[in-house]
C-alpha cells in the first residue's frame, strides 16, 4: 500500500494518493498542468507494480517482497473507468 502511494506521490503533480487493497484501485488528486494519468501509472510501474497502461520491468517486479508479488498473467480484469479529481 505505502509503496504504491509513495510512487504516485513521487510525481511532482500529485498531491494525494490513497490505495485501496480490497478494490485494488488508487484514488489520486493531481494537477493536470504538471502531470498526467499515464505518468502516474509509469511511476507505479517503476516500483514493480503493473497497471492497466504501464507494465513494470521484470527487474522491478522481482524486487518486490514475496508477500506483494502476484500472478502477472491474471491482469486481465475488466477495465474500470479512471476516476480523478482536478485541483
C-alpha positions, 0 to 999 in steps of 0.5 A: 500500500505505502509503496504504491502511494509513495510512487504516485506521490513521487510525481511532482503533480500529485498531491494525494494518493490513497490505495485501496487493497480490497478494490485494488484501485488508487484514488489520486488528486493531481494537477493536470498542468504538471502531470498526467494519468499515464505518468502516474501509472509509469511511476507505479510501474517503476516500483514493480507494480503493473497497471492497466497502461504501464507494465513494470520491468521484470527487474522491478517486479522481482524486487518486490517482497514475496508477500506483494508479488502476484500472478502477472498473467491474471491482469486481465480484469475488466477495465474500470473507468479512471476516476480523478479529481482536478485541483 
